[in-house]
Amino acid sequence: MPNAMTLVAFLAALNFCAAVGVVYVKYLSRQSYTEISRSQQEIDTLVVEWNRLQIEEGTFSEHARIERAAQDRLGMSLPELEDTVMIIR
């Protein structure tokens, strides 16, 4: 009988350790999922910001916009044909 009680106690302890291990792994899994979710939200925010910046860059670098700004703000204009000089080498 003492051997049977020892075996039962050993198996109970082993079962308890396995249960604690399962709980710990589940805890780590939930922490990892939370971190992944947080990272995914940050990625989504950065993607939206990147797209906004690309649209803004396209707007500011548009040739017609630059030409309009040069005409309106600086009073610049394209020279007339008689005001140009062709240099031939």
FENBEL-V788547 format. One record per residue. N is the residue number from 1. RES is the residue in one letter. SS is DSSP state (hx for helix, st for strand, lp for the rest). PHI is phi in radians with two decimals (999 if undefined). Layout:
n res ss phi
N RES SS PHI
N RES SS PHI
//
This chain:
n res ss phi
1 M lp 999
2 P hx -1.07
3 N hx -1.16
4 A hx -1.16
5 M hx -1.19
6 T hx -1.14
7 L hx -1.11
8 V hx -1.11
9 A hx -1.11
10 F hx -1.11
11 L hx -1.16
12 A hx -1.15
13 A hx -1.12
14 L hx -1.10
15 N hx -1.11
16 F hx -1.11
17 C hx -1.09
18 A hx -1.11
19 A hx -1.14
20 V hx -1.11
21 G hx -1.09
22 V hx -1.11
23 V hx -1.11
24 Y hx -1.14
25 V hx -1.14
26 K hx -1.11
27 Y hx -1.08
28 L hx -1.10
29 S hx -1.10
30 R hx -1.17
31 Q hx -1.11
32 S hx -1.11
33 Y hx -1.11
34 T hx -1.10
35 E hx -1.13
36 I hx -1.12
37 S hx -1.09
38 R hx -1.10
39 S hx -1.13
40 Q hx -1.13
41 Q hx -1.12
42 E hx -1.13
43 I hx -1.08
44 D hx -1.06
45 T hx -1.10
46 L hx -1.18
47 V hx -1.14
48 V hx -1.09
49 E hx -1.10
50 W hx -1.09
51 N hx -1.10
52 R hx -1.10
53 L hx -1.17
54 Q hx -1.15
55 I hx -1.12
56 E hx -1.09
57 E hx -1.10
58 G hx -1.09
59 T hx -1.19
60 F hx -1.31
61 S lp -1.64
62 E lp -1.10
63 H hx -1.05
64 A hx -1.08
65 R hx -1.15
66 I hx -1.14
67 E hx -1.12
68 R hx -1.10
69 A hx -1.13
70 A hx -1.12
71 Q hx -1.25
72 D hx -1.32
73 R hx -1.45
74 L hx -1.85
75 G lp 1.21
76 M lp -1.46
77 S lp -2.64
78 L lp -1.25
79 P lp -1.22
80 E lp -1.29
81 L hx -1.06
82 E hx -1.26
83 D hx -1.60
84 T lp -1.72
85 V lp -2.20
86 M lp -1.71
87 I lp -1.79
88 I lp -1.97
89 R lp -1.67
//
